[in-house]
């Protein structure tokens, strides 16, 4: 079936029965993650939502069937390990993992041993989480990992000389780097994981107004031409959270993208494959750097 940029998560999952399936959705209580969580639960899935603010998550998800809330702070690798350990003790497998939580436009923020905030939270936290949960992802076979990225330019590269932006910090460059890292991570995860039945995808959800913009002032968004003074979206490209979540759940549960692991998706179609020599080199290099920084590599041979 053909879906478009106007399709919703509910449209994508129509006729798909996820009864008996388990999904983990980071950031699953706000914005795109909330829309994806609701759609997956409505299709019958049990959805585990690990949250930095569990009480807020429980409130946002009140009344949604099949939801479990747990605690997770992606900026804290001890918290990531604790969540993964708790989940492992449940003995359950994971069919879908949406690595969706993230931050944007942070003022210079240092995490852990001085890591740049966007890179640490958007990428390293999810890298560590997926690696620690890898045994659960391989338990039942056929698991999918979907990483929420953003717009990625054709000539994107990581700031290899200063990945942590210790000099000349620029919040938009740091955010863009973290989102490119998300896409490279998905590509390399698919490369390493498919022999064990795990496929991975990255997704550009498009222009969506969500709490992701909480670190921007209203005036900054007005000046950028995104919204008017009353907060109404001005760009014709803006879509609802339900529309933005469509590609996330399409990658997670639709049979259509099954053979396109590693791809970068938008509007429920493949728009890029990270198969050039430069892409592959960067993906391998990023994985090695991430393993070194976090001390975790669940897929090491």
Secondary structure, DSSP 8 states (H G I E B T S, - for coil): ----TT--HHHHHTT---TT-EEEETTTTSHHHHHHHHHHHHTT-EEEEEESSHHHHHHHTTT-TTEEEEE--TT-HHHHHHHHHHHHHTT---SEEEE-----S--S-EETTTEEHHIIIIIIHHHHHHHHTHHHHTSSS--EEEEE-----TT----GGGTT--SS--HHHHHHHHHHHHHHHHHHHHHHHGGGT-EEEEE---SB-SGGGGGS-HHHHHHTTSB-TTS-B-STT-B-HHHHTHHHHHHHH-SGGGG-TTEEEETTEEEEE--SHHHHHHHHHHHHHHHHHHS--TT--
